[in-house]
Amino acid sequence: MFILLLASQLAQINCPEWLPGTNQVLPQGITLTREQKVKNNLRCYCSIVKPSEEECRNLYPPEVCERRTNRWIQENIVNLILTPTPHVKRWRMISIEP
């Protein structure tokens, strides 16, 4: 119970969406493809999430920090990879001549 209370006090991990290949944050109205989102989240994991976990361990029990990191991974990497891509039906016109 105490661990759950500590976990609720931790700040949520937020990552920016970067323009691919740069350190610039995406301007409003621009979206990433699914593949770019996965790469963006992997970059975020390495540069923000993991260092955050190390800082967290200095203040809280390791289990609390690991739980927060694992929840972030589940929400931002695993779910993105495992969620099926919606299939768009495309109509094709075929001209058949005798």
PARO-351383 format. One record per atom (N, C-alpha, C, O, CB): residue in three letters; atom name; x negated, y, z negated. Coordinates in steps of 0.1 Angstrom, whole numbers. Atoms other than C-alpha are relative to their C-alpha. Glycine has a CB too. Layout:
N
+------+------+-------+-------+-------+
| type | atom |    px |    py |    pz |
+------+------+-------+-------+-------+
|  Ala |   CA |     X |     Y |     Z |
...
+------+------+-------+-------+-------+
end
This chain:
98
+------+------+-------+-------+-------+
| type | atom |    px |    py |    pz |
+------+------+-------+-------+-------+
|  Met |    N |    -8 |   -12 |     0 |
|  Met |   CA |     0 |     0 |     0 |
|  Met |    C |    -9 |    13 |     0 |
|  Met |    O |    -6 |    22 |     7 |
|  Met |   CB |     9 |     0 |   -12 |
|  Phe |    N |     9 |   -12 |     1 |
|  Phe |   CA |   -28 |    24 |    -9 |
|  Phe |    C |    -7 |     2 |    14 |
|  Phe |    O |    -9 |    14 |    18 |
|  Phe |   CB |   -11 |    -3 |   -11 |
|  Ile |    N |     6 |    -2 |   -13 |
|  Ile |   CA |   -45 |    17 |    25 |
|  Ile |    C |     9 |     6 |    10 |
|  Ile |    O |     5 |    15 |    18 |
|  Ile |   CB |    -5 |   -14 |     5 |
|  Leu |    N |   -10 |    -7 |    -9 |
|  Leu |   CA |   -13 |    26 |    43 |
|  Leu |    C |     1 |    14 |    -2 |
|  Leu |    O |     3 |    22 |     7 |
|  Leu |   CB |    13 |    -7 |    -1 |
|  Leu |    N |    -1 |   -14 |     4 |
|  Leu |   CA |   -11 |    58 |    24 |
|  Leu |    C |   -12 |     8 |     6 |
|  Leu |    O |   -11 |    19 |    11 |
|  Leu |   CB |     1 |     2 |   -15 |
|  Leu |    N |    12 |    -6 |    -6 |
|  Leu |   CA |   -47 |    66 |    34 |
|  Leu |    C |     1 |     2 |    15 |
|  Leu |    O |    -3 |    12 |    21 |
|  Leu |   CB |   -13 |    -8 |    -4 |
|  Ala |    N |    -1 |    -1 |   -15 |
|  Ala |   CA |   -41 |    58 |    70 |
|  Ala |    C |    10 |    11 |     5 |
|  Ala |    O |     7 |    17 |    15 |
|  Ala |   CB |     5 |   -14 |     5 |
|  Ser |    N |   -10 |   -10 |    -4 |
|  Ser |   CA |   -11 |    81 |    71 |
|  Ser |    C |    -6 |    14 |    -1 |
|  Ser |    O |    -1 |    24 |     5 |
|  Ser |   CB |    13 |    -1 |    -8 |
|  Gln |    N |     7 |   -13 |     2 |
|  Gln |   CA |   -34 |   110 |    60 |
|  Gln |    C |   -10 |     3 |    10 |
|  Gln |    O |   -14 |    15 |    11 |
|  Gln |   CB |    -6 |     0 |   -14 |
|  Leu |    N |    10 |    -2 |   -11 |
|  Leu |   CA |   -59 |   105 |    88 |
|  Leu |    C |     6 |     8 |    11 |
|  Leu |    O |    17 |     6 |    15 |
|  Leu |   CB |    -6 |   -13 |     4 |
|  Ala |    N |    -4 |    -7 |   -12 |
|  Ala |   CA |   -57 |   129 |   117 |
|  Ala |    C |     1 |    -9 |    11 |
|  Ala |    O |    -7 |   -18 |    13 |
|  Ala |   CB |   -10 |    12 |     3 |
|  Gln |    N |    -2 |     8 |   -12 |
|  Gln |   CA |   -44 |   115 |   149 |
|  Gln |    C |   -11 |     3 |    10 |
|  Gln |    O |   -16 |    15 |    10 |
|  Gln |   CB |    14 |     2 |     6 |
|  Ile |    N |    10 |    -3 |   -10 |
|  Ile |   CA |   -70 |   111 |   176 |
|  Ile |    C |     6 |     4 |    13 |
|  Ile |    O |    15 |    -2 |    19 |
|  Ile |   CB |    -9 |   -14 |     2 |
|  Asn |    N |    -5 |    -6 |   -13 |
|  Asn |   CA |   -63 |   133 |   206 |
|  Asn |    C |   -11 |     2 |    10 |
|  Asn |    O |   -22 |     7 |     6 |
|  Asn |   CB |     7 |    13 |    -3 |
|  Cys |    N |    11 |    -1 |   -10 |
|  Cys |   CA |   -83 |   132 |   238 |
|  Cys |    C |     6 |     8 |    11 |
|  Cys |    O |    17 |     7 |    15 |
|  Cys |   CB |    -4 |   -14 |     5 |
|  Pro |    N |    -4 |    -7 |   -12 |
|  Pro |   CA |   -82 |   156 |   267 |
|  Pro |    C |     0 |    -8 |    12 |
|  Pro |    O |    -7 |   -19 |    12 |
|  Pro |   CB |    -9 |    13 |     2 |
|  Glu |    N |     1 |     7 |   -13 |
|  Glu |   CA |   -77 |   145 |   302 |
|  Glu |    C |   -10 |     9 |     8 |
|  Glu |    O |    -7 |    20 |    11 |
|  Glu |   CB |    14 |    -2 |     8 |
|  Trp |    N |    10 |    -7 |    -7 |
|  Trp |   CA |  -108 |   155 |   321 |
|  Trp |    C |     1 |    -2 |    15 |
|  Trp |    O |     6 |   -12 |    19 |
|  Trp |   CB |   -14 |    -5 |    -4 |
|  Leu |    N |     1 |     2 |   -15 |
|  Leu |   CA |  -112 |   161 |   358 |
|  Leu |    C |   -10 |   -11 |     2 |
|  Leu |    O |   -21 |   -10 |    -4 |
|  Leu |   CB |    -4 |    14 |     7 |
|  Pro |    N |     9 |    11 |    -2 |
|  Pro |   CA |  -129 |   130 |   371 |
|  Pro |    C |   -14 |     5 |     4 |
|  Pro |    O |   -16 |    13 |    12 |
|  Pro |   CB |     5 |   -10 |    10 |
|  Gly |    N |    14 |    -3 |    -3 |
|  Gly |   CA |  -167 |   133 |   371 |
|  Gly |    C |    -5 |    14 |    -6 |
|  Gly |    O |   -16 |    18 |    -3 |
|  Gly |   CB |    -2 |     0 |    14 |
|  Thr |    N |     4 |   -13 |     5 |
|  Thr |   CA |  -167 |   166 |   352 |
|  Thr |    C |     3 |     1 |   -15 |
|  Thr |    O |     8 |    -9 |   -21 |
|  Thr |   CB |     8 |    12 |     7 |
|  Asn |    N |    -3 |    -2 |    13 |
|  Asn |   CA |  -164 |   180 |   317 |
|  Asn |    C |    12 |    10 |    -2 |
|  Asn |    O |    15 |    15 |   -13 |
|  Asn |   CB |   -12 |     6 |    -8 |
|  Gln |    N |   -11 |   -10 |     0 |
|  Gln |   CA |  -135 |   203 |   327 |
|  Gln |    C |    13 |    -8 |    -3 |
|  Gln |    O |    16 |   -18 |     2 |
|  Gln |   CB |     1 |     7 |    13 |
|  Val |    N |   -13 |     6 |     3 |
|  Val |   CA |  -100 |   196 |   312 |
|  Val |    C |     9 |     3 |    12 |
|  Val |    O |     8 |    13 |    19 |
|  Val |   CB |     6 |     7 |   -13 |
|  Leu |    N |    -9 |    -1 |   -12 |
|  Leu |   CA |   -73 |   190 |   338 |
|  Leu |    C |     9 |    12 |    -2 |
|  Leu |    O |    14 |    15 |   -13 |
|  Leu |   CB |     9 |   -12 |     1 |
|  Pro |    N |   -10 |   -11 |     0 |
|  Pro |   CA |   -53 |   221 |   347 |
|  Pro |    C |    14 |    -5 |    -1 |
|  Pro |    O |    17 |   -17 |     2 |
|  Pro |   CB |    -2 |     9 |    12 |
|  Gln |    N |   -14 |     4 |     1 |
|  Gln |   CA |   -16 |   220 |   340 |
|  Gln |    C |     6 |    -3 |    14 |
|  Gln |    O |     2 |     4 |    24 |
|  Gln |   CB |     9 |    11 |    -6 |
|  Gly |    N |    -6 |     4 |   -12 |
|  Gly |   CA |     4 |   203 |   367 |
|  Gly |    C |    -8 |   -10 |     8 |
|  Gly |    O |    -3 |   -15 |    18 |
|  Gly |   CB |     2 |    13 |     9 |
|  Ile |    N |     8 |    10 |    -7 |
|  Ile |   CA |   -24 |   180 |   378 |
|  Ile |    C |     1 |   -13 |    -9 |
|  Ile |    O |    -1 |   -12 |   -21 |
|  Ile |   CB |   -15 |     5 |     1 |
|  Thr |    N |     0 |    13 |     7 |
|  Thr |   CA |   -21 |   143 |   369 |
|  Thr |    C |   -10 |    -9 |     5 |
|  Thr |    O |   -15 |    -8 |    17 |
|  Thr |   CB |    14 |    -6 |     1 |
|  Leu |    N |     9 |    10 |    -4 |
|  Leu |   CA |   -44 |   114 |   370 |
|  Leu |    C |     7 |   -12 |     5 |
|  Leu |    O |    18 |   -15 |     1 |
|  Leu |   CB |   -10 |    -3 |   -12 |
|  Thr |    N |    -5 |    13 |    -4 |
|  Thr |   CA |   -39 |    81 |   388 |
|  Thr |    C |    -1 |    -9 |   -12 |
|  Thr |    O |    -8 |    -6 |   -22 |
|  Thr |   CB |    -7 |    -5 |    13 |
|  Arg |    N |     1 |    10 |    11 |
|  Arg |   CA |   -35 |    51 |   366 |
|  Arg |    C |   -15 |    -4 |    -2 |
|  Arg |    O |   -19 |    -5 |   -14 |
|  Arg |   CB |     8 |   -13 |     4 |
|  Glu |    N |    14 |     4 |     2 |
|  Glu |   CA |   -71 |    40 |   373 |
|  Glu |    C |    -8 |    11 |    -6 |
|  Glu |    O |   -17 |     9 |   -15 |
|  Glu |   CB |    -6 |    -3 |    14 |
|  Gln |    N |     7 |   -11 |     6 |
|  Gln |   CA |   -84 |    75 |   365 |
|  Gln |    C |     4 |     2 |   -15 |
|  Gln |    O |    -5 |     6 |   -23 |
|  Gln |   CB |     4 |    13 |     7 |
|  Lys |    N |    -4 |    -1 |    14 |
|  Lys |   CA |   -64 |    75 |   332 |
|  Lys |    C |    -7 |   -11 |    -8 |
|  Lys |    O |   -12 |    -8 |   -19 |
|  Lys |   CB |    15 |    -3 |    -1 |
|  Val |    N |     7 |    10 |     7 |
|  Val |   CA |   -80 |    42 |   322 |
|  Val |    C |   -15 |     4 |    -2 |
|  Val |    O |   -20 |     3 |   -13 |
|  Val |   CB |     0 |   -14 |     8 |
|  Lys |    N |    14 |    -4 |     1 |
|  Lys |   CA |  -115 |    56 |   330 |
|  Lys |    C |    -1 |    12 |   -10 |
|  Lys |    O |   -10 |    13 |   -18 |
|  Lys |   CB |    -5 |     5 |    13 |
|  Asn |    N |     0 |   -11 |     9 |
|  Asn |   CA |  -106 |    88 |   311 |
|  Asn |    C |     1 |    -5 |   -14 |
|  Asn |    O |    -6 |     0 |   -23 |
|  Asn |   CB |    12 |    10 |     3 |
|  Asn |    N |    -1 |     5 |    13 |
|  Asn |   CA |   -95 |    68 |   281 |
|  Asn |    C |   -12 |    -7 |    -5 |
|  Asn |    O |   -15 |    -7 |   -17 |
|  Asn |   CB |    12 |    -9 |    -1 |
|  Leu |    N |    12 |     7 |     4 |
|  Leu |   CA |  -126 |    47 |   281 |
|  Leu |    C |   -11 |    10 |    -3 |
|  Leu |    O |   -19 |     8 |   -13 |
|  Leu |   CB |    -5 |    -9 |    12 |
|  Arg |    N |     9 |   -11 |     3 |
|  Arg |   CA |  -147 |    79 |   282 |
|  Arg |    C |     3 |     6 |   -13 |
|  Arg |    O |    -6 |     9 |   -21 |
|  Arg |   CB |     0 |    11 |    11 |
|  Cys |    N |    -5 |    -5 |    13 |
|  Cys |   CA |  -126 |    92 |   253 |
|  Cys |    C |    -4 |    -9 |   -11 |
|  Cys |    O |    -9 |    -5 |   -22 |
|  Cys |   CB |    15 |     3 |     0 |
|  Tyr |    N |     3 |    10 |    10 |
|  Tyr |   CA |  -132 |    60 |   234 |
|  Tyr |    C |   -15 |     2 |    -4 |
|  Tyr |    O |   -18 |     2 |   -16 |
|  Tyr |   CB |     2 |   -14 |     4 |
|  Cys |    N |    14 |    -1 |     3 |
|  Cys |   CA |  -170 |    64 |   237 |
|  Cys |    C |    -4 |    13 |    -6 |
|  Cys |    O |   -13 |    14 |   -15 |
|  Cys |   CB |    -8 |    -2 |    13 |
|  Ser |    N |     4 |   -13 |     5 |
|  Ser |   CA |  -172 |   101 |   231 |
|  Ser |    C |     8 |     6 |   -11 |
|  Ser |    O |     3 |    15 |   -18 |
|  Ser |   CB |     0 |    10 |    12 |
|  Ile |    N |    -8 |    -6 |    10 |
|  Ile |   CA |  -144 |   109 |   207 |
|  Ile |    C |     4 |   -11 |   -11 |
|  Ile |    O |     3 |    -9 |   -23 |
|  Ile |   CB |    12 |     6 |     6 |
|  Val |    N |    -6 |     9 |     9 |
|  Val |   CA |  -128 |    78 |   192 |
|  Val |    C |   -10 |    -7 |    -9 |
|  Val |    O |    -9 |    -8 |   -21 |
|  Val |   CB |     8 |   -11 |     7 |
|  Lys |    N |    10 |     7 |     8 |
|  Lys |   CA |  -159 |    58 |   181 |
|  Lys |    C |    -7 |     9 |    -9 |
|  Lys |    O |    -9 |     6 |   -21 |
|  Lys |   CB |   -10 |    -7 |    10 |
|  Pro |    N |     6 |    -9 |    10 |
|  Pro |   CA |  -177 |    88 |   166 |
|  Pro |    C |     9 |     4 |   -11 |
|  Pro |    O |     5 |     6 |   -22 |
|  Pro |   CB |    -5 |    13 |     8 |
|  Ser |    N |   -10 |    -3 |    10 |
|  Ser |   CA |  -145 |    97 |   148 |
|  Ser |    C |     1 |   -11 |   -10 |
|  Ser |    O |     3 |    -8 |   -22 |
|  Ser |   CB |    14 |     2 |     7 |
|  Glu |    N |    -1 |    12 |    10 |
|  Glu |   CA |  -144 |    62 |   133 |
|  Glu |    C |   -12 |     1 |    -9 |
|  Glu |    O |   -11 |    -2 |   -21 |
|  Glu |   CB |     0 |   -13 |     8 |
|  Glu |    N |    12 |    -1 |     8 |
|  Glu |   CA |  -180 |    67 |   121 |
|  Glu |    C |     1 |    11 |   -11 |
|  Glu |    O |    -2 |     9 |   -22 |
|  Glu |   CB |   -12 |     2 |     8 |
|  Glu |    N |    -2 |   -11 |    10 |
|  Glu |   CA |  -171 |   100 |   104 |
|  Glu |    C |    10 |    -4 |   -10 |
|  Glu |    O |     9 |    -1 |   -22 |
|  Glu |   CB |     5 |    13 |     7 |
|  Cys |    N |   -11 |     5 |     9 |
|  Cys |   CA |  -140 |    84 |    89 |
|  Cys |    C |    -5 |    -9 |   -10 |
|  Cys |    O |    -1 |    -9 |   -22 |
|  Cys |   CB |    11 |    -7 |     8 |
|  Arg |    N |     6 |    10 |    10 |
|  Arg |   CA |  -161 |    57 |    73 |
|  Arg |    C |    -7 |     7 |   -11 |
|  Arg |    O |    -9 |     1 |   -22 |
|  Arg |   CB |    -9 |   -10 |     7 |
|  Asn |    N |     7 |    -7 |    11 |
|  Asn |   CA |  -179 |    83 |    53 |
|  Asn |    C |    10 |     5 |   -11 |
|  Asn |    O |     6 |     8 |   -22 |
|  Asn |   CB |    -8 |    12 |     6 |
|  Leu |    N |   -10 |    -5 |    10 |
|  Leu |   CA |  -146 |    94 |    36 |
|  Leu |    C |    10 |   -11 |    -4 |
|  Leu |    O |    15 |    -9 |   -15 |
|  Leu |   CB |     7 |    11 |     7 |
|  Tyr |    N |   -11 |     9 |     3 |
|  Tyr |   CA |  -123 |    64 |    37 |
|  Tyr |    C |    -6 |   -15 |     1 |
|  Tyr |    O |   -17 |   -17 |     6 |
|  Tyr |   CB |    12 |     1 |    10 |
|  Pro |    N |     4 |    14 |    -1 |
|  Pro |   CA |  -125 |    26 |    34 |
|  Pro |    C |    -1 |    -4 |    15 |
|  Pro |    O |     7 |     0 |    23 |
|  Pro |   CB |    10 |   -10 |    -7 |
|  Pro |    N |     2 |     4 |   -14 |
|  Pro |   CA |  -137 |    10 |    67 |
|  Pro |    C |    13 |    -6 |     6 |
|  Pro |    O |    15 |    -4 |    18 |
|  Pro |   CB |   -11 |   -10 |     1 |
|  Glu |    N |   -12 |     6 |    -6 |
|  Glu |   CA |  -105 |   -10 |    71 |
|  Glu |    C |    10 |    10 |     5 |
|  Glu |    O |    17 |     8 |    15 |
|  Glu |   CB |     7 |    -9 |   -11 |
|  Val |    N |   -10 |   -11 |    -4 |
|  Val |   CA |   -84 |    22 |    73 |
|  Val |    C |    -5 |     6 |    14 |
|  Val |    O |     3 |     8 |    22 |
|  Val |   CB |     0 |    11 |   -11 |
|  Cys |    N |     5 |    -6 |   -12 |
|  Cys |   CA |  -107 |    36 |   100 |
|  Cys |    C |     1 |    -9 |    12 |
|  Cys |    O |     4 |    -5 |    23 |
|  Cys |   CB |   -15 |     4 |    -2 |
|  Glu |    N |    -1 |    10 |   -11 |
|  Glu |   CA |  -108 |     4 |   120 |
|  Glu |    C |    14 |    -2 |     4 |
|  Glu |    O |    17 |    -3 |    16 |
|  Glu |   CB |    -6 |   -13 |    -5 |
|  Arg |    N |   -14 |     1 |    -4 |
|  Arg |   CA |   -70 |     2 |   119 |
|  Arg |    C |     4 |    11 |     9 |
|  Arg |    O |    11 |     9 |    19 |
|  Arg |   CB |     9 |    -1 |   -13 |
|  Arg |    N |    -4 |   -12 |    -8 |
|  Arg |   CA |   -67 |    37 |   133 |
|  Arg |    C |    -6 |    -2 |    14 |
|  Arg |    O |     0 |     1 |    24 |
|  Arg |   CB |    -5 |    13 |    -7 |
|  Thr |    N |     6 |     2 |   -13 |
|  Thr |   CA |   -92 |    29 |   160 |
|  Thr |    C |     7 |   -11 |     8 |
|  Thr |    O |     9 |    -9 |    20 |
|  Thr |   CB |   -15 |    -4 |    -2 |
|  Asn |    N |    -7 |    11 |    -7 |
|  Asn |   CA |   -75 |    -4 |   169 |
|  Asn |    C |    14 |     4 |     5 |
|  Asn |    O |    18 |     0 |    16 |
|  Asn |   CB |     1 |   -12 |    -9 |
|  Arg |    N |   -13 |    -5 |    -5 |
|  Arg |   CA |   -41 |    14 |   171 |
|  Arg |    C |    -2 |     9 |    12 |
|  Arg |    O |     6 |     8 |    22 |
|  Arg |   CB |     7 |     7 |   -12 |
|  Trp |    N |     3 |    -9 |   -11 |
|  Trp |   CA |   -56 |    40 |   194 |
|  Trp |    C |    -3 |    -9 |    13 |
|  Trp |    O |     2 |    -6 |    24 |
|  Trp |   CB |   -12 |     9 |    -3 |
|  Ile |    N |     4 |     9 |   -12 |
|  Ile |   CA |   -71 |    12 |   217 |
|  Ile |    C |    13 |    -6 |     5 |
|  Ile |    O |    15 |    -7 |    17 |
|  Ile |   CB |   -10 |   -10 |    -5 |
|  Gln |    N |   -12 |     7 |    -5 |
|  Gln |   CA |   -38 |    -6 |   218 |
|  Gln |    C |     9 |    10 |     8 |
|  Gln |    O |    15 |     6 |    18 |
|  Gln |   CB |     8 |    -6 |   -12 |
|  Glu |    N |    -9 |    -9 |    -7 |
|  Glu |   CA |   -18 |    25 |   227 |
|  Glu |    C |    -6 |     7 |    13 |
|  Glu |    O |     2 |     9 |    22 |
|  Glu |   CB |     3 |    11 |   -10 |
|  Asn |    N |     5 |    -8 |   -11 |
|  Asn |   CA |   -42 |    41 |   251 |
|  Asn |    C |    -8 |    -8 |    11 |
|  Asn |    O |   -11 |    -3 |    22 |
|  Asn |   CB |    -9 |    10 |    -5 |
|  Ile |    N |     7 |     8 |   -10 |
|  Ile |   CA |   -61 |    13 |   268 |
|  Ile |    C |     7 |   -13 |     4 |
|  Ile |    O |    11 |   -15 |    15 |
|  Ile |   CB |   -14 |    -3 |    -5 |
|  Val |    N |    -7 |    13 |    -3 |
|  Val |   CA |   -44 |   -21 |   264 |
|  Val |    C |    14 |     2 |     6 |
|  Val |    O |    16 |    -4 |    17 |
|  Val |   CB |     1 |    -7 |   -13 |
|  Asn |    N |   -13 |    -2 |    -5 |
|  Asn |   CA |    -9 |    -8 |   270 |
|  Asn |    C |     0 |     6 |    14 |
|  Asn |    O |     8 |     2 |    23 |
|  Asn |   CB |     8 |    10 |    -9 |
|  Leu |    N |     1 |    -6 |   -14 |
|  Leu |   CA |   -20 |    12 |   301 |
|  Leu |    C |    -4 |   -10 |    10 |
|  Leu |    O |     0 |   -10 |    21 |
|  Leu |   CB |   -11 |    12 |    -1 |
|  Ile |    N |     5 |    11 |    -9 |
|  Ile |   CA |   -38 |   -18 |   316 |
|  Ile |    C |    11 |   -11 |     2 |
|  Ile |    O |    13 |   -15 |    13 |
|  Ile |   CB |   -13 |    -6 |    -5 |
|  Leu |    N |   -10 |    11 |    -1 |
|  Leu |   CA |   -10 |   -43 |   308 |
|  Leu |    C |    13 |     3 |     5 |
|  Leu |    O |    21 |    -5 |     9 |
|  Leu |   CB |     1 |    -7 |   -13 |
|  Thr |    N |   -13 |    -5 |    -5 |
|  Thr |   CA |    20 |   -22 |   318 |
|  Thr |    C |     0 |    -2 |    15 |
|  Thr |    O |    -9 |     3 |    22 |
|  Thr |   CB |     3 |    14 |    -5 |
|  Pro |    N |     0 |     2 |   -14 |
|  Pro |   CA |    30 |   -33 |   352 |
|  Pro |    C |     3 |    13 |     8 |
|  Pro |    O |    10 |    21 |     3 |
|  Pro |   CB |    11 |   -11 |     4 |
|  Thr |    N |    -2 |   -11 |    -9 |
|  Thr |   CA |    28 |    -8 |   380 |
|  Thr |    C |    14 |    -1 |     7 |
|  Thr |    O |    17 |   -11 |    12 |
|  Thr |   CB |   -11 |     2 |    10 |
|  Pro |    N |   -13 |     1 |    -7 |
|  Pro |   CA |    63 |     0 |   393 |
|  Pro |    C |    -2 |    -2 |    15 |
|  Pro |    O |   -10 |     5 |    21 |
|  Pro |   CB |     8 |    13 |    -3 |
|  His |    N |     1 |     3 |   -14 |
|  His |   CA |    67 |   -14 |   427 |
|  His |    C |    10 |     9 |     8 |
|  His |    O |    22 |     9 |     5 |
|  His |   CB |     3 |   -15 |     3 |
|  Val |    N |    -8 |    -9 |    -8 |
|  Val |   CA |    80 |    11 |   452 |
|  Val |    C |     4 |    -7 |    13 |
|  Val |    O |    -5 |   -12 |    21 |
|  Val |   CB |    -7 |    14 |     3 |
|  Lys |    N |    -4 |     6 |   -12 |
|  Lys |   CA |   101 |    -3 |   480 |
|  Lys |    C |    -2 |    10 |    11 |
|  Lys |    O |     3 |    21 |    10 |
|  Lys |   CB |    15 |    -5 |     0 |
|  Arg |    N |     2 |    -8 |   -11 |
|  Arg |   CA |    91 |    11 |   513 |
|  Arg |    C |     8 |    -6 |    12 |
|  Arg |    O |     6 |   -18 |    15 |
|  Arg |   CB |   -15 |     3 |     4 |
|  Trp |    N |    -7 |     5 |   -12 |
|  Trp |   CA |   114 |     8 |   543 |
|  Trp |    C |    -9 |     2 |    12 |
|  Trp |    O |   -16 |    12 |    14 |
|  Trp |   CB |    13 |     8 |     1 |
|  Arg |    N |     7 |     0 |   -12 |
|  Arg |   CA |    99 |     0 |   576 |
|  Arg |    C |    10 |    -1 |    12 |
|  Arg |    O |    19 |   -10 |    11 |
|  Arg |   CB |   -11 |   -11 |     1 |
|  Met |    N |    -8 |     1 |   -12 |
|  Met |   CA |   114 |     5 |   610 |
|  Met |    C |    -8 |    -8 |    10 |
|  Met |    O |   -19 |    -4 |    13 |
|  Met |   CB |     6 |    13 |     5 |
|  Ile |    N |     6 |     8 |   -11 |
|  Ile |   CA |   105 |   -21 |   636 |
|  Ile |    C |     8 |     1 |    12 |
|  Ile |    O |    20 |    -2 |    12 |
|  Ile |   CB |    -3 |   -14 |    -5 |
|  Ser |    N |    -7 |    -1 |   -13 |
|  Ser |   CA |   114 |   -16 |   672 |
|  Ser |    C |    -3 |   -13 |     7 |
|  Ser |    O |   -15 |   -17 |    10 |
|  Ser |   CB |    -5 |    12 |     8 |
|  Ile |    N |     1 |    13 |    -7 |
|  Ile |   CA |   120 |   -49 |   689 |
|  Ile |    C |     6 |     2 |    14 |
|  Ile |    O |    18 |     5 |    16 |
|  Ile |   CB |     6 |   -12 |    -7 |
|  Glu |    N |    -5 |    -1 |   -14 |
|  Glu |   CA |   123 |   -48 |   727 |
|  Glu |    C |    -1 |   -13 |     6 |
|  Glu |    O |   -10 |   -21 |     4 |
|  Glu |   CB |    -9 |    11 |     8 |
|  Pro |    N |     0 |    13 |    -7 |
|  Pro |   CA |   133 |   -78 |   748 |
|  Pro |    C |    -9 |    -1 |    11 |
|  Pro |    O |   -10 |   -11 |    17 |
|  Pro |   CB |    14 |    -2 |     5 |
+------+------+-------+-------+-------+
end
